[in-house]
Amino acid sequence: MAVPPLHAFLHPLLEVLEDGQEHRVSDLYEAVANRMGLTAEDRTEVLPSGKQRRYANRIGWAKTYLAKAGMVDTPRRGYARISQRGQEALASTQAVDLEYLLQYPAFQTFRYSLNDAEDVTPGPADASRLTSDGAVKTPHERLDDLVRSLNRELALEVLDQVRSKEAGFFEHLVVRLLVKMGYGGSMEDAGQAVGRSGDGGIDGIIKQDRLGLDNVYVQAKRYAAENSVGAGEVRNLAGALQMHKATKGVLITTSSFTKDAITTARQIGTIVLVDGEQLAQLMIEYDLGVATEAVYPVKKVDQDFFDEWS
C-alpha cells in the first residue's frame, strides 16, 4: 500500500498522544506508523530529495498542523503533548481532518500563509498541491516536485546541447563524465584507455577503482534522437567483455534503447544502459556542463537558541 496522505495522520497522531504525557517527537514516527499499520515498504519510501522518509515527513507536518490548531503543545525541545483542545477533539464524534482544523482562526491564518487555504476543496488549478489520489502534499513534497520539474527541463536543454555539438565533443564529454563519477583515474588515464572512433563513438576499458582491480568496458554511441540502439549493439558489447576479460559493461547513447536492447541487457546481467535522458541527468548530478543559478536555503527554527533562556 502507498504511504497515506498527510491528513490521514492527524487523528492517529492525536490518539498516540492521548495519554497526556510528553512524548519525544522522534518516537512518534514509529508509534504512529505502528498504529496505522504501515508496512516495511511504506516506512522505507523517501522523498525525491532522498533526505527524509515520506511517512516521517507527513507525520512531522501533521504535528505542525495540530499545533497550529492548538491541539498539540510543545512543552520543551523535541517533545510534544496533547492539549485540552486535542482531548476534546478526540472525545467528539467528528473526524480530525483538514476541514475540522479550519474552524480555528490560528490554523486558517497558517494555511493562508502557505497559500493552501483552497486545499480542502481544491480545483483544477491546485493540482500541483495534490498527490495522485487527490490528497494534500506537504510543503517539502511540493518543493521536491518543483526541483524535479526544473531538473527535467534542464536535462532536455543539456541533451539538446550535446546533440548539437560535433563528434569530438561527445567523446570528450563521456571521458570527463566517467572521471567525475570516479572511473578511469585521471583525465589523462581515461583518455588513453578509451579510444575514439572519429564518428562520435568511443570504446575501451577503464578502471572501476584506482588500483585497477575491476575493469569496465565502455561503449558510447552518438545517435540522433530518432535512432534507437538495438539489441545487436548490446550483444556486441557482451562479446567485447569476454574478449577483453572485463567484468562489466556500460553502453551510453545520446538517443534511446529499444525494448529488445533493454531485455537483452537485463538477461546478460553485467551491462548497464545509459540513454540520453540518463546521460543528461548524470551531467546535472556531477556538475558537468551546468552551473548553479541560484540557491534557496530552507531553514527551520533553531530551538537551542530559544532554549538558552529556559
PLY file of the C-alpha trace (Angstrom):
ply
format ascii 1.0
element vertex 310
property float x
property float y
property float z
element edge 309
property int vertex1
property int vertex2
end_header
0.00 0.00 0.00
1.08 3.62 -0.52
2.04 5.96 2.31
-1.23 7.59 3.49
-1.77 11.31 2.79
-0.95 13.98 5.34
-4.50 14.38 6.67
-4.71 10.64 7.43
-2.01 11.05 10.11
-3.84 13.74 12.10
-6.24 11.57 14.10
-3.79 8.68 14.76
-1.19 11.18 15.98
-3.66 12.61 18.48
-4.53 9.08 19.61
-0.86 8.31 20.28
-0.68 11.49 22.39
-3.99 10.80 24.13
-2.35 9.77 27.43
-1.46 13.41 28.08
2.22 12.63 28.65
5.16 14.34 26.98
6.36 12.27 24.03
9.68 12.59 22.28
8.91 13.65 18.71
11.44 11.17 17.31
9.46 8.35 18.99
6.17 9.45 17.47
7.09 8.38 13.94
7.23 4.68 14.73
4.36 4.86 17.22
2.02 6.42 14.67
3.26 4.14 11.89
2.56 1.10 14.07
-0.89 2.38 14.97
-1.71 2.85 11.28
-0.21 -0.49 10.25
2.29 0.93 7.80
4.28 -1.75 6.02
8.07 -2.01 5.94
7.92 -0.81 2.34
5.90 2.25 3.39
8.49 3.08 6.04
11.43 2.95 3.63
9.90 5.20 0.95
11.77 8.51 0.79
11.04 11.91 -0.69
12.58 12.55 -4.12
15.35 14.52 -2.43
16.29 11.33 -0.58
16.79 13.27 2.64
13.72 12.18 4.59
11.32 9.26 4.77
7.95 10.19 3.36
5.86 8.91 6.25
8.04 10.77 8.78
7.73 13.97 6.77
3.95 13.68 6.76
3.78 12.90 10.48
6.00 15.90 11.16
3.71 18.17 9.21
0.66 16.60 10.85
2.15 17.59 14.22
2.69 21.13 12.92
-0.90 21.35 11.68
-2.26 20.13 15.01
-0.04 22.56 16.89
-1.23 25.48 14.76
-4.82 24.46 15.54
-4.00 24.43 19.26
-4.42 20.66 19.68
-0.79 19.83 20.41
1.65 21.66 22.68
5.45 21.68 22.55
6.43 21.82 26.22
10.17 21.61 25.52
12.60 20.99 22.72
11.90 17.81 20.79
8.77 16.87 22.74
5.03 17.06 22.08
1.94 16.72 24.26
-1.77 16.76 23.54
-3.63 19.90 24.68
-7.07 20.24 26.21
-8.41 21.14 22.77
-6.87 17.98 21.36
-8.50 15.88 24.06
-11.85 17.48 23.28
-11.37 16.71 19.59
-10.78 13.03 20.32
-13.84 12.93 22.60
-16.04 14.31 19.82
-17.58 12.17 17.12
-16.01 14.21 14.31
-13.01 13.08 12.32
-9.98 15.27 12.87
-9.08 16.26 9.31
-8.12 19.44 7.48
-11.70 20.67 7.34
-12.01 20.17 11.11
-8.83 22.19 11.76
-10.06 25.09 9.64
-12.63 26.02 12.29
-9.78 27.59 14.28
-8.66 31.09 13.18
-5.00 30.45 14.02
-4.93 27.45 11.69
-6.72 29.41 8.97
-4.02 32.09 9.17
-1.33 29.44 8.97
-2.92 27.80 5.92
-3.37 31.08 4.12
0.26 31.93 4.81
1.20 28.77 2.91
-1.24 29.71 0.15
-3.00 26.42 0.84
-6.41 27.52 2.09
-8.05 26.05 -1.02
-6.59 22.60 -0.38
-9.71 21.41 1.46
-11.68 21.63 -1.78
-9.01 22.15 -4.46
-9.87 22.98 -8.02
-8.04 22.11 -11.27
-5.55 24.96 -10.77
-4.43 23.42 -7.47
-3.34 20.08 -8.96
0.33 20.73 -8.19
-0.52 20.66 -4.47
-2.13 17.22 -4.62
-0.93 13.63 -4.69
-2.16 11.23 -7.36
-5.06 10.20 -5.11
-6.17 13.81 -4.53
-4.65 14.28 -1.06
-2.73 17.39 0.00
1.06 17.32 -0.37
3.31 18.65 2.37
5.35 21.78 1.54
8.51 19.65 1.41
6.89 17.33 -1.15
5.82 20.29 -3.28
9.32 21.76 -3.10
10.78 18.42 -4.23
8.29 18.34 -7.11
9.36 21.81 -8.22
13.07 20.91 -8.12
12.42 17.74 -10.13
10.43 19.72 -12.70
13.23 22.25 -13.09
15.78 19.44 -13.43
13.69 17.71 -16.11
13.57 20.91 -18.14
17.30 21.44 -17.62
18.04 17.86 -18.72
16.22 18.44 -22.01
18.26 21.59 -22.63
21.51 19.80 -21.76
20.75 16.92 -24.11
19.88 19.31 -26.95
23.27 20.95 -26.45
25.09 17.61 -26.51
23.37 16.51 -29.72
24.13 19.82 -31.43
27.89 19.53 -30.95
30.41 17.77 -33.17
31.59 14.21 -32.64
34.78 15.16 -30.81
32.81 16.99 -28.14
30.75 13.90 -27.29
33.87 11.76 -26.99
35.46 14.32 -24.65
32.21 14.63 -22.67
31.93 10.90 -21.98
35.52 10.68 -20.74
35.09 13.71 -18.46
31.83 12.34 -17.06
33.37 8.95 -16.30
36.24 10.60 -14.44
33.86 12.79 -12.44
31.93 9.66 -11.49
35.14 8.10 -10.15
36.03 5.79 -13.05
39.23 5.62 -15.07
41.51 7.54 -12.71
42.63 10.88 -14.18
41.51 12.54 -17.42
44.80 11.51 -18.97
44.42 7.87 -17.90
40.81 7.63 -19.00
41.53 9.43 -22.28
44.20 6.91 -23.13
42.12 3.91 -22.06
39.02 4.91 -24.03
39.69 5.12 -27.75
37.97 7.42 -30.21
36.33 6.12 -33.35
36.12 9.50 -35.06
32.40 9.19 -35.72
31.14 10.25 -32.33
31.57 6.90 -30.65
34.16 5.63 -28.19
35.03 2.34 -26.60
37.65 0.90 -24.31
38.43 -0.49 -20.87
38.62 1.77 -17.85
39.40 1.07 -14.21
36.44 0.87 -11.84
38.75 1.52 -8.88
42.05 3.32 -8.54
44.04 0.11 -8.21
42.55 -1.37 -11.37
41.22 -4.45 -9.58
37.97 -4.34 -11.54
37.66 -3.22 -15.15
34.67 -1.86 -17.04
34.27 -1.92 -20.81
32.68 1.29 -22.08
30.97 1.97 -25.38
29.34 5.28 -26.28
27.17 5.83 -29.36
26.33 9.31 -30.60
22.99 8.77 -32.31
20.29 11.15 -33.44
17.21 11.23 -31.21
15.13 9.21 -33.69
17.67 6.36 -33.97
17.42 3.91 -31.08
20.19 1.49 -30.08
19.12 -2.11 -30.72
19.82 -5.49 -29.15
22.62 -6.16 -31.64
24.78 -3.43 -30.12
24.20 -4.88 -26.65
25.27 -8.35 -27.81
28.36 -6.85 -29.48
29.31 -5.24 -26.17
28.83 -8.57 -24.39
31.27 -10.16 -26.83
33.78 -7.37 -26.21
33.55 -8.01 -22.47
34.58 -11.62 -22.92
37.33 -10.80 -25.39
38.93 -8.19 -23.14
38.26 -10.02 -19.85
36.27 -7.10 -18.44
33.76 -7.82 -15.69
31.13 -5.22 -16.56
29.98 -3.12 -19.47
28.40 0.30 -19.91
26.67 1.36 -23.12
25.97 5.09 -23.37
23.96 6.80 -26.08
22.51 10.22 -26.84
19.30 8.58 -28.06
17.34 5.68 -26.55
17.28 1.88 -26.42
14.77 -0.46 -28.00
12.77 -2.80 -25.79
14.78 -5.73 -27.15
18.02 -3.97 -26.20
16.80 -3.41 -22.65
15.64 -7.03 -22.35
18.93 -8.34 -23.72
20.97 -6.26 -21.26
18.82 -7.48 -18.39
19.34 -11.10 -19.45
23.11 -10.68 -19.73
23.15 -9.05 -16.31
26.55 -7.35 -16.46
25.72 -4.49 -18.85
24.33 -1.11 -17.82
22.48 1.01 -20.37
22.57 4.81 -20.17
20.22 6.59 -22.57
20.21 10.28 -23.48
17.91 11.30 -20.65
20.02 9.48 -18.05
23.18 10.94 -19.58
21.79 14.46 -19.10
20.74 13.68 -15.52
24.23 12.39 -14.72
25.74 15.57 -16.14
23.48 17.60 -13.84
24.29 15.42 -10.83
28.04 15.67 -11.37
28.02 19.36 -12.40
29.26 18.81 -15.92
28.05 21.36 -18.44
25.76 23.04 -15.89
26.17 25.84 -13.37
24.25 26.74 -10.23
21.98 29.67 -10.98
20.52 30.24 -7.51
20.43 28.61 -4.08
17.39 28.90 -1.82
18.20 27.72 1.73
15.36 26.00 3.56
15.61 26.95 7.22
13.98 25.77 10.42
13.73 27.09 13.97
16.96 26.84 15.98
15.42 25.51 19.19
18.77 25.66 21.01
18.79 29.45 20.63
15.42 29.78 22.32
16.16 27.15 24.95
19.18 29.11 26.21
16.71 31.32 28.09
14.67 28.49 29.58
0 1
1 2
2 3
3 4
4 5
5 6
6 7
7 8
8 9
9 10
10 11
11 12
12 13
13 14
14 15
15 16
16 17
17 18
18 19
19 20
20 21
21 22
22 23
23 24
24 25
25 26
26 27
27 28
28 29
29 30
30 31
31 32
32 33
33 34
34 35
35 36
36 37
37 38
38 39
39 40
40 41
41 42
42 43
43 44
44 45
45 46
46 47
47 48
48 49
49 50
50 51
51 52
52 53
53 54
54 55
55 56
56 57
57 58
58 59
59 60
60 61
61 62
62 63
63 64
64 65
65 66
66 67
67 68
68 69
69 70
70 71
71 72
72 73
73 74
74 75
75 76
76 77
77 78
78 79
79 80
80 81
81 82
82 83
83 84
84 85
85 86
86 87
87 88
88 89
89 90
90 91
91 92
92 93
93 94
94 95
95 96
96 97
97 98
98 99
99 100
100 101
101 102
102 103
103 104
104 105
105 106
106 107
107 108
108 109
109 110
110 111
111 112
112 113
113 114
114 115
115 116
116 117
117 118
118 119
119 120
120 121
121 122
122 123
123 124
124 125
125 126
126 127
127 128
128 129
129 130
130 131
131 132
132 133
133 134
134 135
135 136
136 137
137 138
138 139
139 140
140 141
141 142
142 143
143 144
144 145
145 146
146 147
147 148
148 149
149 150
150 151
151 152
152 153
153 154
154 155
155 156
156 157
157 158
158 159
159 160
160 161
161 162
162 163
163 164
164 165
165 166
166 167
167 168
168 169
169 170
170 171
171 172
172 173
173 174
174 175
175 176
176 177
177 178
178 179
179 180
180 181
181 182
182 183
183 184
184 185
185 186
186 187
187 188
188 189
189 190
190 191
191 192
192 193
193 194
194 195
195 196
196 197
197 198
198 199
199 200
200 201
201 202
202 203
203 204
204 205
205 206
206 207
207 208
208 209
209 210
210 211
211 212
212 213
213 214
214 215
215 216
216 217
217 218
218 219
219 220
220 221
221 222
222 223
223 224
224 225
225 226
226 227
227 228
228 229
229 230
230 231
231 232
232 233
233 234
234 235
235 236
236 237
237 238
238 239
239 240
240 241
241 242
242 243
243 244
244 245
245 246
246 247
247 248
248 249
249 250
250 251
251 252
252 253
253 254
254 255
255 256
256 257
257 258
258 259
259 260
260 261
261 262
262 263
263 264
264 265
265 266
266 267
267 268
268 269
269 270
270 271
271 272
272 273
273 274
274 275
275 276
276 277
277 278
278 279
279 280
280 281
281 282
282 283
283 284
284 285
285 286
286 287
287 288
288 289
289 290
290 291
291 292
292 293
293 294
294 295
295 296
296 297
297 298
298 299
299 300
300 301
301 302
302 303
303 304
304 305
305 306
306 307
307 308
308 309
